[in-house]
Each structure stands twice: as C-alpha cells, then as structure tokens.
Amino acid sequence: MAADDLQSKASDLVKKVLTVGVGAIFLTEESLRGLVSEIKLPKELMGGILESAGKTKNEFLSKLSTEIIDRATEKLDPAALVEEFLSRNDVELNIRMSFKAKKKD
C-alpha cells in the first residue's frame, strides 16, 4: 500500500508540474500562482518558477506571432494584393482641411 500511495503522490505531482508548464503559456499569472501554491514549494522556488513561466510565455508568444507573420508573408504578395484590390475597386479620397488664425491674447 505504501508503494501505491507514493506512486499516486508522484503521479499527482507530475500532473501538476505538467499543468504548470503548459499553463504558463495559457493561464494568467494569478491562476498560475494558484496552481504553483498547491504544490507547496518554498517562496524562492515558487518565485523562480513564476518568473521562468513568464519568460517562457513571452518567448513562446513572440515566436508564435513571428512564425504566423512569416508564413502569411510567404503566401501573400502585398504588391499583387494591392494591385488586385485597385483593379477591382475605384478609390475615392475626400479631404477637407481648414486653417484658422490663432487668437492673440
């Protein structure tokens, strides 16, 4: 029974660690802090985990957005897109400007 209990606790700990790892990308800092606090870690270690999670999240989102932009620009030709738009549409631009002298005190 002791071995099963230890295995169960280890399994729960692994699940929580994986949840924190994946959660670092998708959860808010407060939600992540709640998950990490359930594991009962020292404050210094918890602070390090939260800091690392924040860096990982920022790096992941930065790389993801760069990848999406790169893939989109590979498949789109902006010049061809503008040319097609202009060939199908008339563009009308109306500008109204007025100038007034400043009042002197």
C-alpha positions in Angstrom: 0.0 0.0 0.0 2.8 2.5 0.8 4.3 2.0 -2.7 0.9 2.6 -4.3 0.4 5.8 -2.2 3.9 7.0 -3.1 3.2 6.3 -6.8 -0.1 8.1 -6.6 1.5 11.2 -5.0 4.3 11.1 -7.6 1.7 10.9 -10.3 -0.2 13.8 -8.9 3.0 15.9 -8.7 3.9 15.1 -12.3 0.4 16.1 -13.4 0.6 19.4 -11.5 4.1 20.2 -12.9 2.9 19.5 -16.5 -0.2 21.6 -15.8 2.1 24.5 -14.6 4.3 24.1 -17.7 1.5 24.2 -20.2 -0.4 26.6 -18.1 2.5 29.1 -18.2 1.5 29.8 -21.8 -2.3 30.0 -21.5 -3.0 31.0 -17.9 -2.9 34.3 -16.2 -0.2 34.9 -13.6 -2.8 34.7 -10.8 -4.1 31.3 -12.0 -0.6 30.1 -12.4 0.3 31.3 -8.9 -2.7 29.3 -7.5 -1.5 26.2 -9.3 2.1 26.5 -8.1 1.0 27.3 -4.5 -0.9 23.9 -4.4 2.4 22.1 -4.8 3.7 23.6 -1.5 7.1 24.9 -2.6 9.4 27.4 -0.8 8.7 31.0 -1.8 12.0 31.5 -3.5 11.5 28.4 -5.7 7.9 29.5 -6.5 9.1 32.9 -7.4 11.7 31.4 -9.7 9.1 29.2 -11.4 6.7 32.1 -11.9 9.5 34.2 -13.4 10.6 31.4 -15.7 7.0 30.8 -16.7 6.5 34.4 -17.6 9.7 34.5 -19.7 8.7 31.2 -21.4 5.2 32.6 -22.1 6.6 35.8 -23.6 9.1 33.9 -25.7 6.5 31.4 -26.9 4.0 34.1 -27.9 6.8 36.1 -29.6 8.0 33.1 -31.6 4.4 32.2 -32.5 3.5 35.6 -33.8 6.7 35.8 -35.8 6.0 32.3 -37.3 2.5 33.3 -38.2 3.6 36.5 -39.8 6.4 34.7 -41.7 4.0 32.1 -43.1 1.5 34.7 -44.1 4.0 36.8 -45.9 5.4 33.7 -47.7 1.9 33.1 -49.2 0.9 36.6 -49.8 2.4 39.1 -52.2 1.4 42.6 -50.8 2.1 44.3 -54.1 -0.1 41.8 -56.0 -2.8 42.1 -53.4 -2.9 45.9 -53.6 -2.8 45.7 -57.4 -5.8 43.3 -57.4 -7.7 45.5 -55.0 -7.1 48.6 -57.1 -8.1 46.8 -60.3 -11.4 45.8 -58.8 -12.3 48.9 -56.9 -12.5 52.6 -57.5 -10.8 54.6 -54.8 -12.3 58.0 -53.9 -10.5 60.2 -51.4 -12.1 63.2 -49.9 -10.1 65.6 -47.8 -11.4 68.6 -46.0 -9.0 70.9 -44.4 -9.4 74.3 -42.8 -7.0 76.7 -41.3 -7.8 79.4 -38.7 -5.6 82.0 -37.3 -4.8 81.7 -33.7 -6.3 84.3 -31.4 -3.8 86.5 -29.8 -4.3 87.5 -26.2 
